[in-house]
């Protein structure tokens, strides 16, 4: 399952990258596009976003 990870700390919550996860929420692959500048998303927030996506899918 593909989950879009967004930076919720800035306005409009822009998409940062996508992750491919298994049914348990374990990250299998990161998919990035060209990104300008530095990007930081807290790993705890990434896990929360993955769990939210999994709960919506089920």
ZIKAPE-V516764 format. One record per backbone hydrogen bond with DSSP energy under -1.0 kcal/mol. CO is the residue of the C=O (numbers start at 1). NH is the residue of the N-H. If there is no record, write none. Layout:
# ZIKAPE-V516764
co=CO nh=NH
co=CO nh=NH
This chain:
# ZIKAPE-V516764
co=1 nh=21
co=3 nh=19
co=5 nh=16
co=5 nh=17
co=6 nh=8
co=10 nh=13
co=14 nh=7
co=17 nh=5
co=18 nh=31
co=19 nh=3
co=20 nh=28
co=20 nh=29
co=22 nh=25
co=26 nh=22
co=29 nh=20
co=31 nh=18
co=42 nh=46
co=43 nh=47
co=44 nh=48
co=45 nh=49
co=46 nh=50
co=47 nh=51
co=48 nh=52
co=49 nh=53
co=50 nh=54
co=51 nh=55
co=52 nh=56
co=53 nh=57
co=54 nh=58
